Amino acid sequence: MSSMQVGGRLAIAILVGTAAGMVAPPVQAQSAREILTQASFADSDEVSALRRVTSAYNAAQAALRRSPDDHEALLMRATALGYRAKLTGNRSDAVSARRQFEALVAQNPRDAEATLALGAWHIGGVKKLGAIMGRAAIGAQRGVGLSALDRAVALGGDRALFPGLAALLRLEVDPRDPRGRTLVEAAARAGVSSPIDRIMQHAAVAILTPLRAGDTQATRRLASQLLPFGRFDDDN
């Protein structure tokens, strides 16, 4: 095993440990956002992650029954649907998630988190299915995704989440992407105001090692592993 591979596995272990430590309260005391963070970055197997994603979806649905216009609940419901689709391959969930993200962005074009989620959805769909099948099957488009990611970074202010996630998505698709490298370096220096900011900042710092070494294969692999549920992907 190369030193770069060892470094990649260490980065994953640190990231998982960081995520687990940041969302330690019992599930019943957690918000849907906290539950999804745990599922995305800390659960050790897909069954546990899917169970947690379902719990987050149910929590968001319950919040929406109390307050149908609850923006946080709407965003978390859409995110949970997208994550469930990623874990199960369910096309209906994937399309529903996209439509809900689109509705949130249409309602408020300056909503940085919804815009980021929409961009991530498109890039994730293209990566999973390919450009042609991704567009035909679920409507995923690389250009739409990259544009949404750039808008989210511009709207997101000084938070590591936005350049960090955008960078990982870009580098997973193209480890030579100069915009991806610029965003990684920005995320490593950016402000941290939430657990997910800290997770993305750790990820940015980790991927700088293979990126600066010019190891495109390791960069692509690590970018994929550092994304939500990336540790479960078979092609890493």
Salt bridges, closest charged atoms under 4 A:
ASP43 OD2 - ARG52 NE 2.82
GLU72 OE1 - ARG33 NH2 2.79
ASP93 OD2 - ARG84 NE 2.66
GLU102 OE2 - ARG98 NE 3.18
ASP111 OD2 - HIS71 NE2 2.43
GLU113 OE1 - ARG33 NH2 2.86
GLU113 OE2 - ARG159 NH1 3.80
ASP150 OD2 - ARG170 NH2 3.17
ASP150 OD1 - ARG179 NE 3.36
GLU172 OE2 - LYS127 NZ 3.55
ASP177 OD2 - ARG170 NH1 2.88
GLU185 OE2 - ARG181 NE 3.36
ASP197 OD2 - ARG159 NE 2.94
ASP235 OD2 - LYS127 NZ 3.07
